[in-house]
């Protein structure tokens, strides 16, 4: 019996030249595509290491549900992974960053719907913003999002998101949005146009701008609002960065218009 098996195995073996010919004739790109298509999200991400304080999640857009989650969710969000809902990832965005963040997400989807021929993983959207936890802890996070899967018609069915805590490297400053990949400049132009046209300011920034418009100096504004001069000047700088305007005069004129 053992000899018969041994002989069978020997007959099945390939010579080096046959092995070389076999690999020469393979379409490895197609094989990889077929292999990836056969994997579940859990299988695809099982071996991806978590580097630093970050987590990955895959969203089923049709169900508006997170279907896969891996990483340091609770360390970043304060929410147990088993209880995390998609809505939570929007609710914990800092109130001052929420409106531009939602606008950026909306514009990103508009961009992707306008270009259904862009393959998955080709374009990545970056959102550098703050989150506010229930205990009033503020963290700075970098949120990256890309298309994970499209259907046969090119419609987006799943997205991949990655959240990284960057508080150790950056705490202050306005929300920042950017993108990489083909035609990504069209998205960033859309977002900058939205910023300039809507003049998105926080409640505090609006108060300071009204006082600037009234001719108040930073010192006078600081005294009136019980703030430091440094804080007032930081708000003024952030307003210029947000709106992409060159100086305070342009900012005041834009506010009046």
C-alpha positions as CSV (number, residue, x, y, z in Angstrom):
1,X,0.0,0.0,0.0
2,X,2.7,2.4,1.0
3,X,4.7,1.7,-2.2
4,X,1.6,2.3,-4.3
5,X,1.1,5.7,-2.6
6,X,4.7,6.6,-2.9
7,X,4.7,5.7,-6.6
8,X,1.5,7.8,-7.1
9,X,3.1,10.8,-5.4
10,X,6.2,10.4,-7.5
11,X,4.2,10.3,-10.7
12,X,2.4,13.5,-9.7
13,X,5.6,15.5,-9.1
14,X,6.7,18.0,-11.7
15,X,10.1,18.5,-13.1
16,X,11.8,22.0,-12.6
17,X,11.2,22.9,-16.2
18,X,7.5,21.9,-15.9
19,X,7.1,24.1,-12.8
20,X,8.8,27.0,-14.5
21,X,6.5,26.6,-17.6
22,X,3.4,26.5,-15.3
23,X,4.3,29.8,-13.5
24,X,5.2,31.4,-16.8
25,X,1.7,30.7,-18.2
26,X,-0.2,32.0,-15.1
27,X,-2.1,35.4,-15.1
28,X,-1.2,36.2,-11.5
29,X,-3.1,39.5,-11.5
30,X,-6.3,37.5,-12.3
31,X,-5.5,34.9,-9.7
32,X,-4.9,37.6,-7.0
33,X,-8.2,39.2,-8.0
34,X,-10.0,35.9,-7.7
35,X,-8.4,35.2,-4.4
36,X,-9.3,38.6,-3.0
37,X,-12.9,38.2,-4.2
38,X,-13.2,35.0,-2.3
39,X,-12.1,36.5,1.0
40,X,-14.4,38.0,3.6
41,X,-13.3,41.3,5.2
42,X,-12.2,39.5,8.3
43,X,-10.0,37.2,6.2
44,X,-8.5,40.2,4.3
45,X,-7.6,42.1,7.4
46,X,-6.8,39.3,9.8
47,X,-3.0,39.6,9.2
48,X,-2.8,43.4,9.0
49,X,-1.0,44.6,12.1
50,X,-2.2,47.5,14.1
51,X,0.5,50.2,14.3
52,X,0.1,52.7,17.1
53,X,-3.3,53.8,18.4
54,X,-5.6,53.2,15.4
55,X,-8.5,51.1,14.3
56,X,-9.9,49.9,10.9
57,X,-13.6,49.5,10.0
58,X,-15.6,48.5,7.0
59,X,-19.0,50.0,6.4
60,X,-21.8,48.4,4.4
61,X,-23.4,51.5,2.9
62,X,-26.7,49.9,2.0
63,X,-27.3,48.9,5.7
64,X,-25.4,51.9,7.1
65,X,-23.6,49.4,9.4
66,X,-20.1,48.6,10.5
67,X,-19.5,45.0,9.4
68,X,-15.9,44.7,10.4
69,X,-13.8,46.3,13.1
70,X,-10.2,45.8,14.3
71,X,-7.9,47.8,16.5
72,X,-7.9,50.1,19.4
73,X,-11.4,51.3,19.3
74,X,-12.0,51.8,23.0
75,X,-8.6,53.5,23.5
76,X,-9.5,56.1,20.9
77,X,-13.3,56.6,21.2
78,X,-14.0,55.5,24.7
79,X,-16.7,53.1,23.3
80,X,-16.6,49.3,23.7
81,X,-16.0,47.7,20.2
82,X,-19.1,45.5,20.6
83,X,-21.3,48.6,21.2
84,X,-19.8,50.8,18.5
85,X,-22.4,52.0,15.9
86,X,-21.6,54.0,12.7
87,X,-23.6,56.9,14.2
88,X,-21.2,57.1,17.2
89,X,-18.3,58.0,14.8
90,X,-20.1,61.1,13.8
91,X,-21.6,62.0,17.2
92,X,-18.1,62.2,18.9
93,X,-16.7,64.7,16.4
94,X,-16.0,67.9,18.2
95,X,-19.0,70.3,17.8
96,X,-16.8,73.0,16.1
97,X,-15.5,70.4,13.5
98,X,-18.8,68.6,12.9
99,X,-20.3,70.8,10.1
100,X,-17.2,71.0,7.9
101,X,-16.6,67.3,8.5
102,X,-20.1,66.4,7.3
103,X,-19.6,68.7,4.3
104,X,-16.3,66.9,3.5
105,X,-17.9,63.5,3.7
106,X,-20.8,64.6,1.5
107,X,-18.4,66.1,-1.1
108,X,-16.3,63.0,-1.1
109,X,-19.2,60.8,-2.0
110,X,-20.4,63.3,-4.7
111,X,-16.9,63.1,-6.2
112,X,-16.9,59.3,-6.2
113,X,-20.4,59.1,-7.6
114,X,-19.3,61.5,-10.4
115,X,-16.4,59.2,-11.2
116,X,-17.7,55.6,-11.0
117,X,-14.8,54.3,-13.1
118,X,-12.3,55.0,-10.3
119,X,-11.3,51.6,-8.9
120,X,-11.4,50.6,-5.2
121,X,-8.5,51.8,-3.1
122,X,-7.4,54.4,-5.7
123,X,-8.5,57.5,-3.8
124,X,-8.1,58.2,-0.2
125,X,-9.8,61.1,1.7
126,X,-8.1,62.5,4.8
127,X,-9.8,64.4,7.6
128,X,-7.7,65.8,10.4
129,X,-10.1,66.9,13.1
130,X,-10.9,66.7,16.8
131,X,-13.2,64.3,18.7
132,X,-14.9,65.1,22.1
133,X,-15.4,62.2,24.4
134,X,-18.1,62.0,27.1
135,X,-15.6,62.9,29.9
136,X,-14.7,66.1,27.9
137,X,-11.4,64.7,26.7
138,X,-10.4,66.2,23.4
139,X,-8.3,64.1,21.0
140,X,-6.9,64.8,17.5
141,X,-7.6,62.1,15.0
142,X,-6.7,61.5,11.4
143,X,-9.6,59.8,9.6
144,X,-8.8,58.1,6.3
145,X,-11.5,56.7,4.0
146,X,-11.4,54.9,0.7
147,X,-13.7,52.8,-1.5
148,X,-13.5,49.2,-0.4
149,X,-15.9,47.6,-2.9
150,X,-18.1,48.6,-5.8
151,X,-20.8,46.5,-7.5
152,X,-20.9,45.5,-11.1
153,X,-22.5,48.8,-12.0
154,X,-19.7,50.8,-10.3
155,X,-21.9,51.8,-7.3
156,X,-20.0,52.0,-4.0
157,X,-21.2,49.3,-1.7
158,X,-18.5,49.3,1.1
159,X,-16.0,51.8,2.4
160,X,-12.8,51.2,4.5
161,X,-12.1,53.7,7.3
162,X,-9.0,54.1,9.4
163,X,-8.9,56.3,12.5
164,X,-5.5,57.2,14.0
165,X,-5.0,59.1,17.3
166,X,-2.5,61.9,16.4
167,X,-2.9,63.9,19.6
168,X,0.7,63.4,20.5
169,X,1.8,65.1,17.3
170,X,-0.9,67.8,16.9
171,X,-3.5,69.2,19.3
172,X,-4.5,72.6,18.0
173,X,-5.5,74.1,14.7
174,X,-8.5,74.0,12.4
175,X,-9.9,70.9,10.7
176,X,-8.0,70.0,7.6
177,X,-9.2,68.0,4.6
178,X,-7.2,66.6,1.7
179,X,-7.2,63.7,-0.7
180,X,-4.8,61.6,-2.8
181,X,-5.4,59.6,-6.0
182,X,-6.6,60.3,-9.6
183,X,-8.5,63.6,-10.0
184,X,-8.3,64.2,-6.2
185,X,-7.6,67.9,-6.8
186,X,-11.2,68.2,-8.0
187,X,-12.4,67.1,-4.6
188,X,-10.1,69.5,-2.7
189,X,-11.2,72.4,-4.9
190,X,-14.8,71.6,-4.1
191,X,-14.2,71.6,-0.4
192,X,-12.2,74.8,-0.5
193,X,-15.0,76.4,-2.5
194,X,-17.5,75.2,0.1
195,X,-15.4,76.7,2.9
196,X,-15.1,80.0,1.2
197,X,-18.7,80.3,0.3
198,X,-20.2,79.1,3.6
199,X,-17.7,80.8,5.8
200,X,-17.9,78.1,8.3
201,X,-17.0,79.6,11.7
202,X,-17.5,78.4,15.2
203,X,-19.7,80.3,17.6
204,X,-16.6,81.8,19.3
205,X,-15.0,82.7,16.0
206,X,-18.2,84.4,14.9
207,X,-18.3,86.5,18.1
208,X,-14.7,87.5,17.6
209,X,-15.3,88.4,13.9
210,X,-18.3,90.6,14.8
211,X,-16.1,92.5,17.3
212,X,-13.3,92.8,14.7
213,X,-15.9,94.1,12.3
214,X,-16.8,96.7,14.9
215,X,-13.3,97.9,15.0
216,X,-12.2,96.3,18.2
217,X,-8.5,95.3,18.8
218,X,-7.4,91.9,19.9
219,X,-6.7,93.3,23.4
220,X,-10.2,94.8,23.6
221,X,-11.8,91.6,22.4
222,X,-9.9,89.6,24.9
223,X,-11.1,91.7,27.7
224,X,-14.7,91.7,26.6
225,X,-14.8,87.9,26.1
226,X,-12.6,87.1,29.1
227,X,-10.0,85.4,26.9
228,X,-6.2,85.8,26.5
229,X,-4.9,87.9,23.6
230,X,-3.1,84.8,22.4
231,X,-6.4,82.9,22.2
232,X,-8.1,85.7,20.3
233,X,-5.2,85.9,17.8
234,X,-5.2,82.1,17.4
235,X,-8.9,82.3,16.5
236,X,-8.2,85.1,14.0
237,X,-5.5,83.0,12.4
238,X,-7.7,79.9,12.2
239,X,-10.5,81.9,10.5
240,X,-8.1,83.0,7.8
241,X,-6.9,79.4,7.3
242,X,-10.4,78.0,7.2
243,X,-11.7,80.5,4.6
244,X,-8.4,80.6,2.6
245,X,-8.6,84.4,2.7
246,X,-5.5,86.5,2.8
247,X,-6.1,89.0,5.6
248,X,-8.6,90.3,8.1
249,X,-10.0,92.9,5.7
250,X,-11.1,90.2,3.2
251,X,-12.5,88.2,6.1
252,X,-14.6,91.1,7.4
253,X,-15.9,91.9,3.9
254,X,-16.8,88.3,3.2
255,X,-18.7,88.2,6.5
256,X,-20.6,91.3,5.7
257,X,-21.5,89.9,2.2
